[in-house]
Amino acid sequence: MTRSPEDCAFLPARTAALSPEPYSRAVILLVEDDPGDQILIREALDANPYAKMIRVVGDGMEALDYMHRRGRYAPPEPAPRPDLIVMDLNMPRLNGKETAARLKTDPATRSVPIIIFSTSDLEKDVAECYAVGVNSYIQKPSDFDRLQALLGQVERYWFEVSQPQRLR
């Protein structure tokens, strides 16, 4: 089933029977400018057995608006605080490194884990992202099955293994 990017923006992911506590309904913010990647990542996340809501924004500026509930994200319903941010590195207006730097220096947003999810494997990109405070840097696989498995491992780690700081 193919979805348009508009279909992905505010639809909750499937609710799975297996859902670890305390994350009975985790929120993932996907920050990705490529509509095709938005769809693939969304479908890979949907295929994993965790109950979650996935919110999608198209670039770093929109991510900042989402996180600070500005503009179209002003009402709290369309912009619930994410438990995890999965962000592309190379985006227009404000790239992933710059966005992460702003989020990690702001006391209101610094505790939200950020994963940079990029096709780049340049050591410079990796080092610069960790220097601004990202929690993880993962290279995007090109194969859907590998993408789904990798995102399943990411969800398992952040929603089962890691002890979250709950600020709701």
Steps between C-alpha positions, in 0.01 A plus 500: 500500500646834400418816691544859398702723737180682592349171618797445731511833678251451782376142486572286804696183435331163544446406860680176566406233751857492634569833661762538772419706808525788581477580129149384425486768229840650416530807279768509230573823314644428156684799352553419131483721191477224237137387447609155384717448809214626719278226360763223523602586855138535608410161350806337660405644840136395453612141432672470839306372804486816711198719561600848393395823340726624225509869419680616187647842428690601187808682630682638801307827514172310507645271771577803717147631445363158597715473813413853613134473391515796266296571186295205385625298799369746761215282632646212705293229328687499167839540671534260793847503653706230327672221687751471215606715204627326184655768281663517158834680483483677164188716476423845359458810719644342816690172487491221758820602677385862538155391615644255753736770632205734563291229664785377721584849630139578592405383852142433382608252230850373585384178666324365190726238337607585144615246245658633183394264222706579191645351184830672585774291652753784508692499829477882503118483496493237773744691724322834453163348585627341820674829589165683502341236721316248281442171676569275202611519136377223271562455130178439304492160331381488140306173536149514654539178701825628652334837566210332681733279707724793590208720605365208705832488685486877551149477644592207721800687639326834562165358615607185691867511592573868565356666810319812375475835670126561512411869497133499408 
